[in-house]
Amino acid sequence: MTDFRLSRRLLFTAGSGVLGVTVLNTLTGCSGSSDPAVSSTASSPAAGPASAAPALVGDWQRVNLSFVSAYLVIRGGEAAVVDTGTPGSETAIGDALKAAGSDWAAVKHVILTHQHEDHAGGLAGIAPLVSAKLYAGQADVTGINSEKPLTAVADGDEVFGLQIVGTPGHTAGHVSIFEPSTGVLVAGDALRNENGLEGSAPQYTSDPAQAAASVKKLAALNVLAILPGHGEPLTTGASDALKKLAATL
């Protein structure tokens, strides 16, 4: 694992009570936005706190940030956050931790599946709140704005009992997170479940051939639940759905 330190380069705008953000010189966008260079906004506090209870599978919680999700795994008084949503998502994620009986002090691991702003943009607000190690796939580290060092992870690494699975294609350094003991797969944007289970959205995919190969790689795991970045978690029939998808690629 390798540590990197980068500076934030964000331009914030405000209007009609909605916070917007433009990221300079970084690859952004994997939502349904018509312009991938302009990130969508997370749910504002006025929309109400995100809910993270009850648990989805095992110790996993979902933080529904409207068009994108972050996930929490809390066990033994310690917590990990997987993906951080768009800038400003720290309020919703903090509310979700509290709803789950935890808090920022318990967060010792923050894992980013990839560099796109709707998954990594919230890191700037979360990093000052936690005493945690921050992780991202090596090829994506330079595209993530962080004032704290990022530890590069690769296929086969382990964080908090979670297996890092290299799933490039959506971005060069995209990783998924697999928990063998429960069969939970946090897929980032390697998979989505907005209109049935699908692979990486073509318009935001850097390498379609790699993305297809990554889906096939995930299908070889003993997956019992899929927690995607976009769309609803798939907690029943996940293995069959994933194998069927892989067979079409």
TAFENVEN-V124225 format. One line per field, one symbol per residue. burial: 1 if it has 9 or more other C-alpha atoms within 8 Angstrom, else 0. A space follows every 50 residues. Layout:
burial->???
This chain:
burial->00011100000000000011111000111110100101111110000011 11101110111111101111111100011111111111111111111111 01110111111111111111111111100111111111011001111011 11110010000111111111111111111100111111111110001111 1001101101110111111000111111111011101110111011000
